[in-house]
Amino acid sequence: MHAMYTELHCHSYLSFLDGTCSPETLITRARTLGMTTLALTDHNGMYGLPRFASAAEKAGIKAIYGSELTLDNGSHLVLLARDRRGYTNLCRAITNARKDRQKNDPQLNFDTLAQHAEGLIALSACENGELTQSLYTNGHKAALQIAARYRDVFGIDSYFIELHNHLRPEDGRRNAALLRVATELELPVVATNNVHYADLDHSLLHHVVTCIRNQTSLDAAGPLLRVNDEYRLKSPAAMRALFSNYPQAIKNTQVIAEQCIFHIRDLHYEFPQPKLPNSQTSLGLLKQAAAHGLTRLYPFEPDPTVRRKARTQAAAELRVMHKWNLAGYLMVFKDLVEFCQRENILVSLRGSAPASTLLYCLGLCPIDPLAHDLLFERFASPERSELPDIDLDIEHEKRERVIQYVYRKYGRSHAAMVAEVNTFRHKSAVRDIAKALGLSTTQAQQLSKKRGRFNHGDSAPPPANPEGTANEASNSCLTEQIFELARQLTGAPRHLSIHVGGFIISSQPLNEIVPQEPARMPNRTVIAWDKYDLESLAEDFGVNLIKLDLLGLGMLTLLAKAFHELRTRGDADYQLHGFQYDPRVYEMLCRADTVGLFQLESRAQMSFLPRLKPRNLDDVAISIGAIRPGPGAAHAGTRIARRRAGIEPISYPHPVLRKVLKQTQGVILWQEQVMQVAICCGGYTPGEADQLRRAMSNKRSAEQMNRAVGDLKERMLARGFTPRVADRIREMIVGFAGYGFPRAHAYPFAHIALISATLKLRHPAIFYAALLNSQPMGFYSPHTILWDASRHGVSIRRVDMNHSFWDCTVEGSCGLRLGFRMVEGFAAASARVLTTARSNGAYRSVADFIRRTGLNRDQLERLAQVGTFTDVTDRRKATWMVGELANLSGPQFIPGLAEKLAIPAKLPAMDMRERVERDYMAMGYSPERHIVQDYRDRLNAIGAQHLTDLPNLPHRTPVQVGGLIICRQQPASANGFTFLTMEDETGLLNIIVRPNVFDQYRKDVCGTPLILVRGYISHEQDATSLISEHFTPLAGSPIASTMPRRDFH
């Protein structure tokens, strides 16, 4: 019987621009080749471990976990985990290699390696291994010393000398020399193929990613490239043939495979428990806190049945938490929220957690889940394999304080953030591959941009010869090859980054479970796995690493600033919990008056809200849930609005679904509705229903989804549903798959949206000041925000040396003073200097300002350009004086003398057009005049309408409008339609561009900032749009092209 072969040195694409195949592809190929065991040894990490483990488990292949580490002399060493102790030591070794090192330069010193050798099997690695390098450079005796040193660390049975045969002339000589070393030291040898790709189809891509990694081209790469395509996964028979002279090297792969007994299920994780008073337990404290919240939030009056329902629900949830041993987790989370409250940091929940009555009673969420019939089982269920996690939204400017609190409280060895794997999108893949294949940077950028115009999703196949590509590459085999390689590279990891907020904390050091490394951001550490890896470990192996999500939310920053200003003025003491919305906000939403409002300000929302006509929190939640890729693609929002308006009849596949789908007019919108359909139609338990919901997610395969809905249909038929009804329900769920929104998530967002709307309605100046001071956030630039503020009665006052601060401030009840933050390039430090100096008295002149602040000429000129000194002199003179006085010093700056030295010649004052141009160049905005007003006379002469006139004109009225395009969108779900948002001095307008019109006016639609559009009005349920037919650029303004805009995001 032939000896089997196990590949023990194998790289996936999670070696980051070295391997080219996913862990799943490698496992699939190994199974095809008849292998029963495979090791994964990515460079300096175990980033692919969870995916590799899951794929191996499903394929019936034994997984061995390892890594190829870089030592501090630059050499490589392959380490494999023999057992649980070895796995822990491997994690620690990788952590130490990355500790205090540059992100892309991990190195492990030999002494640290020796401290973590227990439970590990070491292979001498590739040609970059220290043993092979020593042979090449210093000869046999030096190699003996190197091998003996590793033998002494790992033991004679755990250090293997690695042999390769890639059909290169030097392979035979090298292997013979290595065998001689092994024989003299009585060390075992082992065969590997140093695999970097699964099959021949990926060999060219490996050359290309090598060039990308080294920032060179194929022509110039030279020795960086492997000489042939032999570094692929090969069958046991092929490897036996290659190593026919070294049969023991083949047998030893099996010896090692049998010794490696560590399984991923052996990982053990515990969430840290809070410090408790004597005789107290986490569960006891949790019950006390819940009981207190029940008494406060659900009084017996006026309806005692509500309190009884709340008590019953909270008790049921407590049992689930007790089963999962999560009482400590919730108390830790409660401590985190209480820290935020002590520090005056606004927080709210998102995700599925707001469905928990228990969390509401603990004061963690402002939404009552019972009042809105939110489904707890979407958050947690005793039948689920993975533990629930809680997403906490935090003021984005104060989030770092919360993150550092976690590090301080639990220690950096016990806390780290979750990774995020940044992958190649098709556009970036085209650009980088084109450069690797020899195109210039300009050509590569042109090719990637042109590719983007034809692509409405990364999965779409590119055309062979897109119109207008670079001359050197167009209509050629090279172009086709670039696109084919880009197709292979799309979705592959490019580099590791940090998740937006995911945190893991552990009772034991985290590096006993997973390697840690410093993040690029200061004072942050990150584990090697992303959130999908954590889900996979929980689902497939029952290894639950509980994740806290600490997420920054700009709107909470805005609300906190607005609440503070209102409290300072004594106007109101608003809180997130118990906030009462102004009833007038719903009319405001129906008018699509939503610039600046949380989740409701996009073009799509402005088009949808007048059709939906929201009247309460439930309706706003529907609006937030409907404008998403999935439901939008299925036109769920449109169907809901039409059914509410009586335009389309409301229908249900079966009467039993009336209660489930009543709120959404018979349309599936929420993830919870999928679960409820399965429960009431298929007889599923809540846990089974949640598994169906998870099978519908966009990370699941079509095979998993079809299997799940097929099971649902069978169970419906078994319960007496007709095949026709069962098929209809199945089709509804399949149409929903991939992008559904949690209903529990929509309600806190809707709550915050209505708070923002109430502030805008009642306190517009305070709202807009807080919005500007919280930038960057939201959908619109300060230019659009400020003109919207003007239309709401807010008086915008320019930057002033004696009245402005860094932030924008409110003057009186309706005045908004622009802050120095609005001046492009003006530094916050400069603002602190001038406001500190001003505390000793107002500035009396330009010279006085310069003398007391000491600001440099650049900063002074930026202030002069925007009229900061208008109170003491006109803008042109101020600009001239700054140039004269900025370089004066000593006696020349004696008060009175400097002013005389800086007296300008007679200079004409700037006219309005020049002032406005300077404003736009320095701030992107002018309080004097909207940029479109410069064209109003021309527009009036040709009969062009103001944008706000269009809602009053009849449906299909031919019109012309002119304005500034501030947003361009081409959603993948829009069947080639493009949507533009135009702005003039009166408001905003949605412009719809059909595919044929887009093709005809592509250049103008995509690149012209100021434009005249001819078309006709479309009114759909009170939502007004312009269906475009013709585009003409409005020439003449040099500043229009510098205006910020959102294009094809």
Summary of the structure (lengths in Angstrom):
residues: 1049
radius of gyration: 33.0
end to end distance: 59.9
largest distance: 104.2
contacts: 3560
relative contact order: 0.06
helix: 49%
strand: 14%
